[in-house]
Amino acid sequence: MNRPDSKEENRSRELTLHLLANLFGAGGLRGVTIRLWDGTCWPDASPRPVTLALNHPGALRAMLLPGTEVGLVEAYLFDDVDILGDSEAVYALGEALKEQTGGWGRKLAISRDLLRLPDLQNPRVTRRGPARLSGKPHSIERDRQAIAYHYNVSNDFYALFLDRRMVYSCAYFRSPQDSLEQAQEQKLEYICRKLRLQPGMRILDIGCGWGALVMYAAANYGVDATGITLSQAQQEYAARRIAESGLAGRARVHYQDYRELEAREPFDALVSVGMFEHVGESQLPVYFAQALRLLKPGGVFLNHGVARKALDDAWLAYSFSNAYVFPDGELLPISHTLRVAEEAGFEVRDVEALREHYALTLRHWVSNLEANHERALNYVDEPTYRVWRVAMSYPAYSHSSGAINIYQALLSRPEETGASRLPLTREDWYRGG
């Protein structure tokens, strides 16, 4: 990158300060300092939770001129800008930008000023790159590509920020002071109680990750547990851990798509935790119809996933998440999900929102990842590390603010008589807990 001369840098500094005041007001944003490449701090140098560092005179142009979420985040991934401090706090800038850049006249005026900044950006080079999937969206083969893109990065990388069981989904906190280990074990226990597992039951975990729930249920509830995943790396890891734990006769994990599963005998209970976001709206009827076929009459299915609000815009096809995190992922309103489940033949028995729990979980993951920054670079490059930092801190902000939510829905397949086999209350979920 060829840096401008001192005169050009001075002009760029003044123009950048003008743009910042125009976008965010003279007083700036509460909690955020913006530091220019020459050390100038805006709106001032007072200590704040987070500093957004503009690393060269064209940094603001590189961030904002593309006008897309992907372009905005890529400026961070490739170090045109850096986030120093509380990464969650920086997302107030994004909300302010939406408010301040409404209307074409306003956008054009800002774009004209941005074009006056130097056309500089760091090279967009990374070993991983944005997802490049082929085939029909949500076909089995394309879903394999999407899952491999996210989960086959490195088991050692994930181990740097997850708990010892490698649970990659929302934990369950009895107190904000609970450790991540406590909260994840409490989540596994809570799910087993919601499923009302008993020795000898057969259960299926759809999208089982590294096998934590499969192993926990087999070891603590005496069930026969099967898990399926589309990540070869996860399947191999889970198989090894199951063998090492002496659970090979009662637990197993297969590399398999849920649509390919044919059970000679239906399962007593089904569970899916953190996989549902990958299903896609077009496949919802298939997903729930297959789950119903795999479940015995009188059995229950716990479906756990993130949802957007019903009145919000549809999930963006080309968002940062779809480009660099969860390609083809879709967030759907819980009301829509439950309607499709009912149309498939399920009865909705319980729905629980856990968004505060997920905000706490994500903050633990971000803290662990940041503490292991240098170690992470043994397994991934810097842009990939930054992908996960954004991919976890932004949802923490979104769940904390109520922009999105996460739900556990307990669905039952009634018997022909209409009997559910379920107790009258939920007291057994909490007794002794």
N, C-alpha and C positions, 0 to 999 in steps of 0.2 A: 504494500500500500504506500503510495507516494503522499506524504503529508504536505499540506499547504505551507507557504512561507509565513513569517510572523505577522505580516500585515493582513493576510487572508485569515489567519487564525484569529486575530483580534476582531475582524469583521464577523467571523463565524460565531465567536463568543457572544457578541452583542446581539446578533440575530437569534441565537439559541435562547438567550435570556428573554428577549422579546417574545419569542414563541411560547416559552414556558409560562410567562405572565398572561399571555393571551389565552392559553389553553386552561390554565388552572387558577387564574387570579393572582394578584400581586402577593397575597399572603401564602400561596402555595397550598399543599394538602397536609392535613394533620397527620403526623406520624411518618412523613416521607421527606428526606433530603435528596436533592438531585445535585450530584457533584460533576462538574465539567472536567474535561481532560487536563486542564491547566490548574486544577485544584479549586477553582471558584465554586462556592456552594450556593445553591438556590433553594428556598428564598433567603436562607442564611446558614450559618455553621452551627446552629444549636443542635445538641444531641437529639436524635430521633431513632425510633426502632429500626428503620431501614434506610439505606442509602442506595439510590439508583445511580451508578457511575456511568457517565457517558465517556467512552474510552477514546474517542477521536472527534474531530470537528464535524464529521458527517454522521455521527451516531444517531442524532434525532431524526435525520432524513432516512437513514437505514431502517429505523424502527417504524416510522409513521407513514412514509410515502406509499408503501405497498397497499395500505388501507385494508389489510386482512389480519386476522388473528394469527395465521401462520407466519406472516412476515414480521409481525410484532414480536413473536416469541423467538423466531430465528435470529433476530438481532441479539438476543440474550444467549442462545445456544452457541453462536459463533463469536461471542465476546465483543461485539460492537458496544454492548452495554453489559454491566455486571450488577448483581443484586447482592448487597453486603448487609448482613443482619437478618432480621425477621422476614423471610421470603414471603410469608403469608400477607404481611402488611402492605406489600407493594401493589397488590391487586386493586387497591382503592384508586390507583392511577387509571386502570382500565375502565372502571365505572365512570370516573370523571370524564375520560375521553369520549365515551358514548354520549354523555350529556352535552359536552361542549362542541361536538362535531356534527350535530344534527343539522340537516338541511344542506342542499347543494351549494348555496351561496357561501355558507360558512366553510364547507369542505374545500371549495375552490380557493378561497382566500388563504386558508392554511396551507394548501398544496403549493400555491405560488411562493409562499415564504419558504417552505421546505425545499423547493427546487433551487433556491438561492444558496443553500448550504452545499458544501463540497460533496460530490458524488463519490463517497468513500464507503466501503464496507469490507469486512474481513472475508477471506475466502470461505465458501460454504462447503467445507470438507469434513467428512466424518466417515468412520468405518461402517456405520449402520445406515445412515440416510433415511429419508422418508419411505414409507411403505410403498411397494410396487406390487400390487396384487393382480392376478389374472383370473379370468373366468367369470361366471355369473355370480353376482353378490349373494352371499349366504348359501351357495352350493357347498356341498361337503368338502370338495377340494379347495375352494377358495377360503372357506373357514379354517381349514388346516393351515393355509398360508398365513392367515391373520393371527391365529393363535401362536404359531411358531415365531412370527415376527416379534410378538411381545414377550412370550415366556421363555423362548430358547436363547435368551441373551447370555446368561451365566447363572447357574445355581449358586455359585460362590458370591456373585454380586448381590443376589436377593438375600442371602444369608447375612449380609452386612446390616440390613435394616429391619428384617422380620424377626419374630420371636424364634426360640429354639425349635419349635415344631414346624416352622415355615408356613404359618397361616397367613394367607394373603387376602384377607377380607375383614370386614368390620368386626372389631372386638366388642365385648360386652362389659361395661364398667359399672361396678356397684358404687364406686366412688371415683372422682377425678384423680385421686391420689393412687389408684391402683397402678401397678406396673403393667407393661405390655404383656408380660408372661402371664400374670394373674388374669388380665382381662381376656386374653385369648383362650385360656383354659376355661374361664367362666362362660365364654361364648359356646365352646364345644359342649360343655355340660348342659347349657340352656337349650341348645338344639336337641340334644338327646332326650331331654325332659319333654320338650314340645312334641317330639315324635313318639313319646311314651314307649321307649324301647324296652324290650324284655328279652331274656336269654332265649336263643334259638331263632329269633326273628331274622329274616333276610332283608337287608337294606341296600339301596343303590344311591350312590353320591354322583350326581351328574355334574361334571366339571370339577373334579375332586382336587385339583392342584397337586401339591406334593404329598397328598394322602393323609393329612393330619386327622381329619374327622373320621375317615375310615379306620385308622389305627386306634383312635380314642374310643370309638363305639365298640370295636371288637374287644379291646382290652378291658374296658370298664363296664360294659353292658352285656357281654357274652353273645353278641349278635354275629351273624355271618355277613360281612360287609364287602361290597364291591364298589369300586370307583372307576370312573372313566374320564379320560382327558385327551385333548388333541395336541398336547405337548409331549414330544418324545422325551425331552430332557426331564420333565416332571415324572413321567411314567417310570423311567429308569431309576430315578432317585427314590421314588416311593417304593418300588419293588425291592430295592436294596435295604431300605429302612425296615420294611415289613419283615424281611428275612432276618435281619439283625435283631429284631425285637421278638422273634419266636412266634409271630402271628400268621405265618404262611398258611396254616390250615383254616384260618378264620377271616383273613383279609387278603384282598388282591386289588391291583390297579391295572386296567387295560388301556391301551392306546386305541381309542374308538370314539366315533361320533355317536351322539345319542340316537340319531336316526337309523343307525346301522344295528342297534342292539335288538336282539330277539331273545327274549327270556322264555325258556321252556316252562318255567313256573313263575307266575307274577311275584313281585316283591311285596313284603308287608309294609314297607315305608320307603318313600323317596325323599331326597333332599338335593337342593341345588343352591350353592352359596357363592355369590359373586361371579357366576357364569352367565346369568340371564341377560346381561347387557350385550353379550355377543350374539344373541339369538336373532334379532332383527324383527321388525314388525311383520314383514311378509311371511316369516316362519312361525309366528305365534300360534296359529291354529295347528300346525304340524307338531310343534313342541308340546302343547298341552294334550293333543290327541295321543301322541306317543306316550306321554307320562301316564295317561289314563289306562292305556293298554298294558303298561308295565306294572300297574298297581293292583293289588287284590281289592275286591269289594270290602269296604270297611277299613281300608288303609288310608294313610294320610301322606301328603306331599308338602314339604316346607320349601317354599320358593323365596329366595332372598336376593334382592337386587336394588340398584339405584334407579330413581325415577325423576323425570322432570315434572314441572307443574302442568296441569291440564291446559291452562290458558297461555302458556309460553309458546314461542315459535317452535316449529319442528327442529329436531336435532340437525345441526349443520353437516352436510355431506363432506365439506372440505374444511374442517376445523383443525386446530393443532392436535387434538386428541386423535382424530382419524388419520392425520398425516404421520404422526410420530409415536403415538401411544397405543391406542386400540383401533386399528383400521377396521372399518365396517361396523364399529360399535354404535349402538343406538340406545338412547334413553327414552322411555315411553312413560306416559302418565299411569299411575297405579290403577286409576279407574278403568283405563283401557285394558290393561293387563288382566284385571279381575273379570271384566266382561268376557274376554276371550276364553278365560279359564272356565267360566260358567257355561259358555256355549259348547265347550268340549265335554261337559258333563260333571265338572267338579262343583262341590259346594264350598263356599267361602266360610271358614269357621273362625278365623282370627286374622287381624292385620295389625302389626305393630311397627310404628315409625322409630327409627334408631339414629336419626341424623346427628344428634349430639355425640353419640357413641362413635360414629364414624369420624367426626371432626377430631375427637381425641385420639383415635387410632392413627389417623393420618399425621397428626402432629408428632406422635411417637416415631413413626417411620421417617419423617423428614429430619427430625433431630438425630436419629441414628445414622441416616445417610450422610448428613452434613458432618457428623463427628468422624465418619469413616471416609471422608473425601479422598484422601491420599491412597488408602487401601483400595477404594473402588476403582482407581485408575490402573490397578493391576489386571482388571477384568474388562473394563470398558474405556472408551476415550472420554475426553472432557465434555464434548457436546452430548454424548449419551448420558453421562452423569447428570447434566443439566436438564435433559428431558425428564428424568425421573424426579428431579427436584421440583420442577414445575408441575409435573403430572400428579404429584401428591400434595403440594402446598396449595395449588389452586382449588382442588376439591375440598380441602380443609376449610378454606375461606368460603366456598359456596355452601357447604353444609352448615357451617357456623351461622351464616347470614340467612339461611332458609331458602336460598335460591334453588337448591335441589334437595332431595330427601332419599332415604334408603328404607326399605320395608322388608319385613318378614311376613309373608302371607301363608297361613296354614290352610291347606285345601284338603277336603276329604272326598273319597269316592264312596258314596252311600251304597248300601246293599240294595237289592231289588225291592225289599220291603220299605226302604227309606231309612232303615236303622244306620246310625253312624258309628256305633260302638264307642263313642266318646263320653267321658264323664260330664256331669252337669256343670262343673266349675273348672277353673284353671288352677285351683289351689295346689295341686300336685306339682305344678311347675316351680313353685316358690317355696314349698315346704322344706325346711332345713337348709335353704339356700342363704 
